Amino acid sequence: MNEDNQPWYRQFWPWFLIALPATAVVAGIATVIIAVNNHVDLVKDETTKLGKMVTTETRQDDTAREMGLKATVHLVPQTGTLAVEVSTLPDEVILEVVHATLAEKDQQIHLRREPDGLFRGQLQPLQAGKWELRLSDVKHQWRLTAPYNGLDDQVELRPKAH
C-alpha cells in the first residue's frame, strides 16, 4: 500500500505535530501541581502595604540603636542548646529563628534571665541554610537581628541597618 493512501492517523507527521503542544500542556500542568504543593512564604518582617508601595517598619530597630543594644547568641547547632548575652537588663526576651523561605521551620523561644545573667533555652536542631535570628523584648519595643547560616556557634546581633 502506498504511504499517500494511508489514513492520517497512520502517518508520522500529524502525530509529531500533535506531540509538540501536548508536551507543553503536560509541562504546564506539572508546573501548576508543583507550585500548589510547594507554597513558599518569602517575607516575614514588619511590612506595610500602602497602595502599590511596600514599606518596612523600622521603629524597633531605631529604638534598639538609640538604646545602644547588642547581644551575642551562643549556639550548639546540633543539639539546639543556646545562651544569649544582652547588653540591657530585661527579665524576658523573645528569640525568633526565621528561615528565609520555609515558614514551617521558623521557631520562637521565650527566654528568661537566669541568675548568671544569661538567657538560656533550647531550639529544635537547625539545618545549614539561610536563617535570620531576631531578638526582641516581650513588648516588641526593640529588635536585634543577624543572619545565621545554621552552623556557627556564636552570632552577634545588632539593630538592622537601613
C-alpha positions, 0 to 999 in steps of 0.5 A: 500500500502506498504511504499517500493512501494511508489514513492520517492517523497512520502517518508520522507527521500529524502525530509529531505535530500533535506531540509538540503542544501536548508536551507543553500542556503536560509541562504546564500542568506539572508546573501548576501541581508543583507550585500548589504543593510547594507554597513558599512564604518569602517575607516575614518582617514588619511590612506595610502595604500602602497602595502599590508601595511596600514599606518596612517598619523600622521603629524597633530597630531605631529604638534598639540603636538609640538604646545602644543594644547588642547581644551575642547568641551562643549556639550548639547547632546540633543539639539546639542548646543556646545562651544569649548575652544582652547588653540591657537588663530585661527579665524576658526576651523573645528569640525568633529563628526565621528561615528565609523561605520555609515558614514551617521551620521558623521557631520562637523561644521565650527566654528568661534571665537566669541568675548568671545573667544569661538567657538560656533555652533550647531550639529544635536542631537547625539545618545549614541554610539561610536563617535570620535570628531576631531578638526582641523584648516581650513588648516588641519595643526593640529588635536585634537581628543577624543572619545565621547560616545554621552552623556557627556557634556564636552570632552577634546581633545588632539593630538592622541597618537601613 
